[in-house]
Amino acid sequence: MGRRTTYIILFRGVGGATSLPVQPLKTALLEDGFEKVATYINTGNVVLVSDRTPRQIVQRIADITLEKFAFSKSIMIVSRANWKKLIAGNPFPGAEGNKLHAYVLEKEPDSAAIEALERKNAGPEKFVVDGNVLYYYPPQGASESKLFSKIETTLKVAATARNWNTVLKLAQLAEQIDKGAP
């Protein structure tokens, strides 16, 4: 087995009509041997510790959520160290936390897809792609944005977004877990 690492797990497409019951999910993950499992709000956010590889973790969680909750959508995994880098890399530090979003992408989009997204952006939205993270800031709010609904389809990669307040809260949760909080 590998080194025990704290990971942030993000489920794509949770919220609205698609729910993933957090308490039963937490119980199922603990029963499967994951450690220090914590969930944050009902939109598919889990922090846990494991010595399995990221690929093994995602596969196991996908199996559990399909088997127990009939949930089968993309699951993204980010180590605590990479989550810290995601936060440090924020190109819009002055943006309001409820308007700034970080998208975790399943893989790095190709440059043609990024250029296509740039062409579709009529402004005032701003975005920056850094590896497999897209930072997205619509100053008018995502609900008023014309680009928001086009991001995933234009980039041609599965993605899941969290607003910056949630990004910071998950970092805090991961830090507490690493310091030994239950």
N, C-alpha and C positions, 0 to 999 in steps of 0.2 A: 504494500500500500504506500501511497505517496505521503506528502507532508499535509498536515491538517491546515486547511485554508478556510477563511471566511469568504462566502460568496453571496452576492445579491442576485436573486432569481426574479426575473420579470416575465409575467405571463402576458402574452399578446391578446388583445380583444376581450378583456374582462371588464365588466361594467355594463350598465344598461340591462339588456335582456340576458346577457351571458354572465352567470355568476359562478364563482368557485368558492364554496363555503370555507372560510378561513380556519375555523376551529377544527373541523374534521380533517382538513388538509394538513394542518400542523400535526395533528395526532398521527395521521397516516405516515408522514415523513419521519417523525420520531420513531414510530414502530419499525420503519425500514432501516433504522440505523443512522439517520442523519442526526447531528448534534446541535444543541442550542438553537432550535428552530424558532424564529420569530416572524410574525406577519405584521404588515402595516396596511391599514385601511383595506376596503374590499375591492381593490382594483388590481389584484394579482401581484403583490410584492411580498417576497419571502427573503429573509436573511437566515443563513444556516452555515454550519461548519461541517466539512467533510474531508476525508483523505482520498476520495475517489477523484478521477480526472474530470475536468469540466464536461467532456463528452459523455462519460459514464453517468454523471449526475443528471444531465439533461435527459438522457435516455431513460433513466430510472424514474425521474419525476414525470416524464411523459407517460410511461407505462402506468404509474400509480394514478395519475389524474384521469387517464382514459378508463382504466379499470373501475375506479371507485366513483368518479364524478362525471363520466362521459364527456370529458373535456379533451379536445385535441386541437390545439392551436400552437403556434410557435412559442417556444420558451427560450428566453435569452439569459445568459449567465455572465456575470462580471465579477472578477475577484475584487476584494476590498481594495487592494493596491491599485488596480485599474480604475476603480470607482473614484479613488482620490485623484488620479490623473485626469479623469473626465471632469471633475470639479475644478481642478487647477487650470484646465485648458479652456475654461469658459471665455469665449471671445466677447461676451456682452455683460461685463461685470455690473453695469449699472441698471440692468433690466429688472423689472418687478418679477418676483418669484412666482407669481401666479400666471404670468404671461410668457416667461421664458420656458422653453421645453428642451429636454435632451432626448433625442431618439437613439436607442440602441439598435443598431442594424445587424442583421444576421451575418452579413459580410460586408466588406468595403465595396461601395458601388463603383462602377467604372466611370471614367472621366466623361464619357459621352452622356451618361445618365445625369451626372451632376450638371453638365452644361445645359441639358434639356430642361432641368429644373430651374436653372438661372434664367433661361429664356421665358419660362412660364411666369416668372415673378414680376408682377407689375408694380411691386412695392406697396406699401411702406415696409413690408416684411423683410427681415434679414435672416440669412442662414449661413452657416459654415459647416462644411463636412470635414471631419478630421478622423481619418481611418474609418472605423465602423461606428462613429458617433456623428450625429447631425445635431448641431445646436440651432434652434429655431426660435426667432423672436419676432412675433407679430405685435407691434406696439398697440394696435387697436384691439387685440384679443383674438384668440384662435377662432372663436365662433364667427367673427366678422371677416376672417381671412379667406381669400379665394385660393390661396396656395395650399393651405392646410390639408385639404382632402386629396390633393394631387401628389403629395410627397412620396408616399410608398409606391404608388403605381408608376410614377415617373422614374424613381430610382431603381425600380425592378428588384427590390430586396425586401424581405419581411422585416418589419420594424415595430418597435413599441416605444411610445413616448411617455415621459413623466414630466410634470411641471417641476420647476426648480425647487420649490418648497419641498416636494416629495423627494427629489434627489438628495437634498441636504438632510432630510429626516432619515432616509435610508443609510446615509453615511454615519449619522449619529448612532443609529441602531447597531450597525456593524461594529462601530468603535466600542460600544457598551459590551457587545458580545465578546469582542477580543479582550476586553479588560476583565472578563470573567463574570459579568452580570448574567443572571439566568435567562 
